[in-house]
Amino acid sequence: MQLKLSQTATARFGVHAKRMEQGSMALIQSSAIMADGAIEHAYIDRTDPALVNYKDTDILRKDDVLLIGKGAANTAAVWPGSTELTLASGMLFVIRPNPEMVHPAFLAEYLNSLPAQAQMAMYRKTGSVSVPSRKALDHLLVPVPTLGEQHKLVQLANAAKRAKLHLNELTNAYSQLLDAVWANHPGP
């Protein structure tokens, strides 16, 4: 069964917040979301709550899906949660899945898939930076198998990521070995 994203989750923009060196609140920017959908904590910024206009619903919750909203790659990642108050910047969509319908990791994997990326590409507003509209995101069609099937698909996606990582490591090791052979090979 396919449903619109708005039938399985709520979606909203992150907040407009000034990034700071220090501050009592964490701020997730698009730069913290890696191409593989991981969140790199070293790239999480800070902000001061006094400088941000936000509501309680803007504070990130464990299993919120963060989607880069601007640029050519709309990569999604699952927020693992934090003990500190954390906001998403206005460059991100915050998608809060209904856990009775959609597993957050499944939704993030689907949003990173070629079919979802193709759907989002059809609705991007063109300009200096392409942006899918929130309305278009709400209308995005999402396959919704059973939660058990979603879990299996997430396991498959994780296995594919691990295989890709191992293949990259193996390719790099062979390249280094070949470079060492060429470096030690007698010249003409």
C-alpha positions in Angstrom: 0.0 0.0 0.0 1.2 3.5 -0.8 0.2 6.5 1.3 1.0 10.2 1.2 3.7 11.2 3.6 1.1 13.4 5.4 -0.9 10.3 6.2 2.0 8.6 7.9 3.9 11.5 9.5 3.9 15.2 10.2 6.4 17.4 8.4 7.6 20.9 9.2 10.5 23.2 8.6 13.2 23.6 11.2 13.6 26.9 12.9 15.6 30.0 11.9 18.4 30.1 14.4 21.8 31.8 14.5 24.7 29.4 14.7 27.1 30.2 17.6 30.4 28.8 18.9 28.8 28.3 22.3 25.2 28.1 23.6 23.1 26.0 25.8 21.1 24.4 22.9 22.3 22.1 20.1 21.5 23.1 16.5 21.5 20.6 13.7 22.5 22.0 10.3 22.4 20.2 7.0 26.2 19.9 7.2 25.8 17.4 10.0 23.9 15.0 7.8 26.3 12.8 5.8 25.6 11.4 2.3 25.0 7.9 3.8 22.3 9.3 6.1 24.4 9.3 9.2 24.5 12.3 11.6 28.1 13.5 12.3 28.0 14.8 15.8 31.2 16.8 15.3 29.3 19.1 12.9 26.4 19.9 15.3 26.4 23.5 16.1 25.2 25.5 19.2 22.8 28.3 19.6 21.3 30.3 22.5 17.6 29.8 23.2 17.1 33.5 23.9 18.0 34.2 20.3 15.6 31.6 18.8 11.8 31.8 18.4 10.7 28.2 18.9 7.9 26.2 20.3 8.1 22.9 22.3 7.1 21.0 19.2 10.2 22.4 17.5 12.5 20.5 19.9 13.8 17.4 18.3 12.6 14.0 19.6 14.3 10.7 19.3 13.3 9.1 15.9 12.5 12.4 14.2 13.6 12.1 10.6 15.7 15.1 9.4 15.7 15.8 5.6 18.0 18.2 4.0 15.6 20.6 2.3 17.8 22.7 0.1 20.3 21.6 -2.6 20.5 18.8 -5.1 20.7 16.0 -2.5 17.8 15.7 -0.1 19.4 13.3 2.3 17.5 12.0 5.3 18.7 10.8 8.7 17.1 9.6 11.9 17.8 11.7 15.0 19.0 9.3 17.7 17.9 11.6 20.5 19.9 13.6 23.0 19.8 14.6 26.6 20.0 18.3 25.7 17.5 20.5 23.9 18.1 20.3 20.2 16.7 22.2 17.2 16.9 21.6 13.5 17.9 24.6 11.4 15.6 26.0 8.8 17.6 24.2 6.0 16.0 21.0 7.3 12.6 19.4 7.2 11.7 17.7 10.5 9.5 14.7 9.8 7.8 13.0 12.8 6.6 9.6 11.7 3.5 7.9 13.3 5.3 4.9 14.9 2.2 2.8 14.6 2.5 3.1 10.8 6.0 3.8 9.8 9.4 2.9 11.4 11.6 6.1 11.3 14.6 4.2 9.9 12.4 2.8 7.1 11.1 6.2 6.3 14.7 7.7 6.2 15.9 4.8 4.0 12.9 5.3 1.6 13.5 9.1 1.5 17.1 8.4 0.5 16.1 5.9 -2.2 16.0 6.6 -6.0 12.2 6.5 -6.3 11.7 9.0 -3.5 14.5 11.2 -4.8 12.9 11.2 -8.2 9.5 12.2 -6.7 11.1 15.0 -4.8 13.0 16.2 -7.9 9.7 16.6 -9.8 8.5 19.1 -7.1 11.7 21.1 -6.6 11.3 24.8 -6.9 14.1 26.0 -9.2 16.3 28.9 -8.4 19.8 29.4 -7.2 19.2 26.5 -4.8 16.6 23.9 -5.5 14.1 23.3 -2.8 11.2 20.8 -2.6 8.1 22.6 -1.1 6.6 21.3 2.1 3.3 20.8 0.3 5.1 18.6 -2.2 6.7 16.7 0.6 3.3 16.1 2.2 2.1 14.6 -1.1 5.1 12.3 -1.5 3.9 8.8 -2.0 5.5 6.4 0.5 5.2 2.6 0.4 3.8 1.4 3.7 4.4 -2.4 4.2 3.8 -4.0 7.6 6.2 -2.9 10.4 7.8 -6.3 10.3 8.5 -5.9 6.6 9.8 -2.4 7.2 12.2 -3.7 9.8 13.5 -6.4 7.3 14.0 -3.7 4.6 16.0 -1.5 7.1 18.2 -4.5 7.9 18.7 -5.1 4.2 19.6 -1.4 3.7 22.1 -1.6 6.6 23.7 -4.7 5.1 24.1 -2.9 1.8 25.7 0.1 3.5 28.1 -2.2 5.4 29.0 -4.1 2.1 29.6 -0.7 0.4 31.8 0.4 3.2 33.8 -2.8 3.1 34.2 -2.7 -0.7 35.4 0.9 -0.4 38.0 -0.2 2.2 39.1 -3.1 0.1 39.4 -0.8 -3.0 41.5 1.7 -1.0 43.7 -1.1 0.3 44.3 -2.5 -3.2 45.1 1.0 -4.5 47.6 1.6 -1.7 49.2 -1.8 -2.4 49.5 -1.0 -6.1 50.9 2.5 -5.4 53.5 0.8 -3.2 54.4 -1.7 -5.9 54.8 1.1 -8.5 56.9 3.2 -6.1 59.3 0.3 -5.6 59.4 -0.8 -9.3 62.6 0.0 -11.0 62.2 2.8 -13.5 63.3 2.7 -17.2 
